[in-house]
Amino acid sequence: MGKKSFYILPVLFIGVASFFYFNYLDYYKIGDTDRFECSVGETFTIKLHENGSTGIVNCWLNESEFKIVQKLDESYEPGIRSILKCDGCGGIVTYRFKAIAVGYDTIKIAHCPVGPEGKDCEDYTTVNTQSDNEFVIEVKK
């Protein structure tokens, strides 16, 4: 091995490790909380693990009451174990939000059974369900 290989291999390893971390391991786990400060018009993302094949999905408990941000979209990416051929291992759901009004509030998300129960996320609220993740949002001008 030459000197170039000595330098290229660690850089390549760090690059691959960083790719997998940011794409498949960089998400909030159950019980995690965070705080977001943004201005009106700015966007931010929240990534959570979800395994819909078990009938458990992430539900935004207080979405109907929320006035300072709106959910723009959500996308699902299979997790690293799914890529390695583990069927039913779940993946990462990325929610993208946009700040639309000045204010202060908390996004409350719970992992809720929707499959066998015949329920939708709309059936779960802060009154009947305890949140698993809470994200404090402060929107400034």
C-alpha positions in Angstrom: 0.0 0.0 0.0 1.2 3.4 -0.9 0.9 6.7 1.0 -2.2 7.6 -1.0 -4.0 4.5 0.2 -3.0 5.3 3.8 -4.8 8.6 3.5 -7.7 7.6 1.3 -9.0 4.6 3.3 -9.6 6.5 6.5 -11.3 9.4 4.6 -13.5 6.9 2.7 -14.4 5.1 6.0 -15.3 8.4 7.7 -17.4 9.4 4.6 -19.3 6.1 4.6 -19.8 6.1 8.3 -21.1 9.7 8.2 -23.5 8.9 5.4 -25.1 6.0 7.3 -25.2 8.0 10.6 -27.0 11.0 9.1 -29.3 8.9 6.9 -30.2 6.0 9.2 -29.2 6.7 12.8 -29.7 10.4 13.3 -33.3 10.4 14.7 -35.1 11.1 18.0 -35.7 8.0 20.1 -38.8 7.5 22.4 -38.5 9.9 25.3 -36.2 12.4 23.5 -37.1 16.1 23.5 -35.7 19.1 21.8 -36.2 22.8 21.3 -36.5 24.7 18.0 -36.1 28.4 17.6 -37.0 29.8 14.2 -38.4 32.8 12.4 -41.7 33.0 10.4 -41.1 31.4 7.0 -38.3 29.1 8.1 -38.5 25.3 8.0 -37.2 22.6 10.3 -37.3 18.8 10.4 -38.0 16.1 13.0 -36.9 12.5 12.3 -38.5 9.7 14.3 -38.3 5.9 14.1 -41.5 4.2 12.9 -42.4 0.6 12.2 -45.8 0.7 10.6 -45.8 -3.1 10.0 -46.4 -3.5 13.7 -49.5 -1.2 13.5 -47.7 1.4 15.6 -47.2 4.9 14.0 -46.2 8.3 15.1 -49.2 10.6 15.8 -49.0 14.3 16.3 -51.4 14.6 19.3 -52.0 18.3 19.3 -51.9 19.0 15.5 -55.4 20.4 15.3 -54.6 22.9 18.0 -51.3 24.0 16.6 -51.2 27.5 15.1 -47.6 28.5 14.8 -46.2 25.8 12.5 -47.7 23.7 9.7 -46.6 20.3 8.6 -45.4 20.6 5.0 -44.8 16.9 4.3 -43.5 13.7 5.7 -41.4 11.0 4.1 -40.4 7.5 5.0 -37.0 5.9 4.5 -36.3 2.2 5.3 -33.9 1.9 8.3 -30.4 0.5 8.0 -31.6 -3.0 9.2 -34.3 -3.0 6.5 -31.6 -2.2 3.9 -29.7 -5.2 5.3 -32.7 -7.4 4.6 -34.5 -7.4 7.9 -38.1 -7.4 7.0 -40.4 -5.5 9.4 -37.6 -3.6 11.1 -39.0 -0.2 10.3 -37.4 3.0 9.2 -37.2 6.8 9.7 -40.1 9.2 9.2 -39.0 12.7 8.5 -41.5 15.5 9.1 -40.8 18.9 7.6 -42.5 21.9 9.3 -42.8 25.6 8.4 -43.1 28.4 10.9 -46.2 30.4 10.0 -46.9 32.7 13.0 -45.0 34.1 16.0 -45.6 32.2 19.2 -44.5 29.4 21.6 -45.9 25.9 21.8 -44.9 22.2 22.1 -45.4 19.5 19.4 -46.4 16.4 21.2 -46.0 13.0 19.4 -46.9 9.6 20.6 -46.4 6.1 19.1 -50.0 4.9 18.7 -51.6 1.6 17.7 -53.7 2.2 14.5 -53.7 -1.2 12.7 -55.7 -3.8 14.6 -57.6 -1.2 16.7 -59.1 0.4 13.5 -58.1 3.8 14.7 -56.5 6.8 13.0 -54.1 9.3 14.5 -57.0 11.8 14.8 -58.4 9.4 17.5 -55.4 10.2 19.7 -55.2 13.5 21.6 -53.3 15.0 24.5 -56.4 14.2 26.6 -56.4 10.4 26.0 -52.7 9.7 25.2 -49.4 10.5 26.8 -46.8 11.9 24.5 -43.6 10.0 23.8 -41.7 12.9 22.3 -42.1 16.6 22.9 -40.6 19.4 20.8 -40.8 23.0 22.1 -41.2 25.4 19.2 -40.5 29.2 19.5 -41.3 31.2 16.4 -40.0 34.8 16.3 -40.5 37.5 13.7 
